[in-house]
């Protein structure tokens, strides 16, 4: 029996495992998936988790429910011996497991790309996980509560200033959905007006959404500015300390909210495990997804430098490409096990969508530019068709249908971050 070890439970790990289960009998191979979490985050839906449009659990896919034949190990990769073909994994209690393999698939994804900005680590909010998306929602609602009760106009203005750094897909979607949510719940805050809230988008380049066609980028910029969002192009964040965001050019923004969404970098677990990487921390692979110079090792997704055989250069680190890479990788592993020739990955980008809040989006489908309500609806249909398992599709569809006629919920569950607070208050002094 051949042993296939998958490291990373994101798009690459899950879709590779699903493909292997579909194409190989359970008695032919042993497939093991390793990840610290027991779920896959469907990242295109994180912005809707922040706005409360989507139940947080519905934006993830439970790995144990999706995979029927594979073994799941909840742990973190710490070392790989490529000569002996053994990977070491640390599980929750600190125990070290040694997992032998015949084929190793690395799909550990990426983490936030931080720059040496003073105060960023201490005061910034990321947007890479369900926990961060939920925290941002609770934080925005908490700021509205603070401002509603504040008597100091300076303190009030600082609470109602929200700064997002990064004008790519994630930054624009997170800001647009957050603003929509905040505007929707203002009915419950009679002391606050929509004009009191200040939303600022800081982007270091000369346009937002730099990977979409210029016409769509310009449309998105006009839509953001029409909604009162202060877009600062060709601007960088220099520091965020003592409640003040200092921008290049000398401008200052007193704020309690700094959301950092300037992109990602390959997960450092690859380098920590002793595997060779390029100058950006990615594993170099060939067009078959085989790691260069490592027999039996495959890689795909954000942690790999995958050649784009159609457009040239490297494949972009998007969910769309990661899913196709995973399926091609699984097919090549099956071909290798059966002694058949492998095939290069050939995939052409089918387009992208970016939500700008409720009933508004921009996108491109098969070369056709779309925007407005149609783009918003097409985005939902596309992502609904792509998320694994009918269970999750039905839950997401139910969330969307039930939420359409109603405003956003004003409930903040930030107290869940302090589950022992009630005991501490009740304890005798």
C-alpha angles and dihedrals in degrees: 000000000000119000120220116189118197118194114199128037098220128101094305097047097043099042093043090052092047091051093048091049089051096048103035131055117241091240092055100059141013111225118196124184120200123197135138089235129053094222142059118234114225094214100192087069098051093096089059090051088057093051092047092240090121131043106244094232090055092061090065133065116222105232095208091053095045097046114061102174105027126091117237121210116189102215148097128262111243105166143006125203101198093183095055091031094231127136123201117217128188113215128203098278093049096259114146115227121197110211117189118209143184093200125024120198118195117201104145095144126208143299133215115296106231125193126205094265113152110248096008097115092046099043109021127101119216128211108207104102143041089252091056092046091051091045092053091053093050091044094053091049090047090054090053089053091050093049093047091057098037120110096184108085092207092053090045093052091049092052091051097049114096119187122194118189114204127049099207127109096289097044095048094045094046092049095044094049092044092052091047091051094047093048091049095054097044089096086077092055107063091177092059130073128196089245090060092066115084119200119188128186116196118198126176095208131063097262143026121248092024094186097058124078113284092246092058091044090053091048091051091049092051091049093050093048092045088059091054098258113151105227115196110194123189087022132126134197109245099180144341110205137138092011095305129109109209113205130196111270092043102277118140129206117195103215145147092205124071115163113192113206105150098133139279141273130211115280110268091222087089095061092038089057090057098251120145116256138178125250090282096051096258128131110245111231135176125239089276090058092249115145112246112256095356115107113218094009123118131179139184142159128043094337094058135069098227118187115235103223092186107044098019128238117053131328112260117251096250133131091244093060095038091059093050092045091052093052093047091047092051091049091052092050089052090048090050092050090051095045094247129133119272124230133223122249110258117179135147121207110257095199140273139251130211121191118221094189133286113354093354131097144133128220151140125240118191090332095315115118115223133179144167124028094344092054090047092053093043090051091055093047092049096049092043089056093048103049111096124251128026089244092068094040092056093046092050092046090051091051091051096046095045093046098049099084095040137071122245117284115256095207117122118198096188090128088075087079088069104045093161096051094097092053092048092052093046095047115105114255 
